[in-house]
Amino acid sequence: MSDLRRVSSNPHVRSKTTTSNIMMWVVIALLPAAGFGIYNFGVDALIILLLSVASCVLSEFIYEKAMHKPVTVGDLSAVVTGLLLGMNLPSTVPWWIPVLGGIFAIIMVKQIFGGLGQNFMNPALGGRCFLVISFPALMTNFITDTYTGATPLANLKNGMEVNVMDMLIGRTGGTIGETSMLCIAIGAMILFAVGVIDYVIPFTYIVTFVIFVGLFGQYGFNWSYISAHIAGGGLMLGAFFMATDYVTCPITTKGKYIYGFILGLLTGIFRIFGANAEGVSFAIVIGNLLVPLIEKFTIPRAFGIKKTKKEAKKA
């Protein structure tokens, strides 16, 4: 975080909530999906998650020490980044993939721009997109001893039938943390209960996506088809845990609605018309880049500011 202090007139909102408190709740909320991923894919998934978290924490510690900055690993933000990055990886990737992704996420996306609060996109998704672009074959290999076929989303895109109940529970191939919609929903309810996130972004995101899939998908507003799209891939994980990142999402309510709409629209375009079955990561990263523009047009006018002559004439 920047050492720059801004002093403004009262009133000031005071809260006992700290960054570490918020991040602790996010970690707790991610544990059901992460735990199921370990159960689903075995010890390989556990190793990937541990390597991802360790690489993020160590990268932040080493960088801040080298740059003579205050060490911030205690705020748990690097732990959250590592856990999210690991949950967005297949359990089949070699050990150096989560290490490389963690280093890129922390140093190139977060620290080089000033640290927590200054990063322009979600670090975990920035790291995942870097890995997908650099190593597409490794990042799309979901074949394990338990699951040997294509992912449900890939089958859906190819016009094949999928078992929605298996997708809800998580008995499918995919990345470590995205398979069980039920576990992700449990984690989301924890975040809602403790007030870490609100409904605006995730529900605007999902509703927009559902409408888009219904209008432009292969089977229209067929509930089985739409529910498979909702349960499949990283939509739920992205909507509740990454699109709601405090640093990279809008702060105004109107801006959050616009942001959620853009994410749903982009995800729908990528999934229905794109070459790949997924699209959540790139949709959220593009949405992050648009946040400054969204906030420019949605931040309310400060009370008492004098209108220009042009504005006065319009009024």
Residue, then its C-alpha position, 0 to 999 in steps of 0.5 A: m500500500s502507498d504511504l501517501r496519506r489523504v486528509s479530508s473533512n469529516p464525517h469519516v467512516r470508522s470500522k474495526t474490520t482489517t484487511s487480514n480479517i477480510m482475507m481470513w474469511v475469504v480463506i475460510a470460505l474457500l476451504p470447502a471447494a479446496g477441500f473437495g478438490i483435494y478429495n476429488f483429485g487426490v494428493d496431486a491437488l494438495i501439492i499444487l495448492l501448497l506450492s501455489v500458496a507458498s510461492c505467492v507468500l515467498s514472492e511477496f516477502i522476498y520482493e518487499k524485503a529486497m525493495h526495503k518495503p514493509v512486509t505485508v504477508g501478515d495481511l493474508s492477501a498473498v495467501v488468498t491469491g495463492l489459494l485462488l490461483g491453485m484452485n484455478l489450475p488442473s491437478t495434472v500440471p507440473w510443480w513449476i506451473p503454480v510456482l511460476g504463476g505465483i511469482f507472476a501474480i505477486i510481482m508482475v500484477k501486484q507488487i510492481f504496481g505498488g502492492l495491495g490496493q494498487n494492482f490493476m487486475n486480480p492477481a490470481l486471474g492475472g497469473r492464470c491468464f499468463l499461464v493459459i497463454s504461455f502453456p495452453a496444453l498443460m493448462t487444458n489437460f484435465i485427464t486424471d486417473t478418475y476422469t479421462g474424458a473432456t470437461p462437462l463444458a467442453n462436452l456441452k460446447n460440442g453438443m453432447e449431454v452432460n450430467v448436471m447433478d454430477m456438476l453440482i456435486g463436483r464429480t467431474g473433471g476440471t480445475i481443482g476448485e471449480t468442479s463442485m458448485l455446492c461447495i462454492a455456494i457454501g463458501a459464498m454463503i459464508l461471505f454473505a453472512v459475514g458481510v465480506i461481499d454483497y449480492v450486486i456483482p455476482f447476481t448481476y453477473i450470473v443473471t446477465f450470463v443466463i439471459f445471454v446463453g438463453l438468447f444465443g445458446q444452442y438450446g435457448f432457455n432450456w433449464s438443463y442447458i442453462s444450469a449446466h453452464i452455471a454449474g460448469g467451469g469457473l463461473m461460480l468461483g469467479a462470480f463470488f470470489m474473484a469478480t468481487d475483489y475489493v481492489t479491482c471492482p467498482i466502489t459505486t452501486k451503479g458501477k457494480y451493476i454495470y461491471g456485473f453486466i459486462l462480465g456476464l456479457l463477455t463470459g457469454i460471448f467467450r463461451i458461446f462464440g469463442a473457440n474455448a469452452e471457458g471464458v470467465s478468467f479473461a472476462i474478469v480481467i477485461g472487466n478489471l481494466l474497464v473499472p476506471l472508466i466505469e467509475k469515471f461515469t458512475i461516481p456521484r457529484a460531490f455536494g456543493i460543487k459549482k456547475t459549469k456554464k454548459e452544465a447550468k444551461k442543460a439543467 
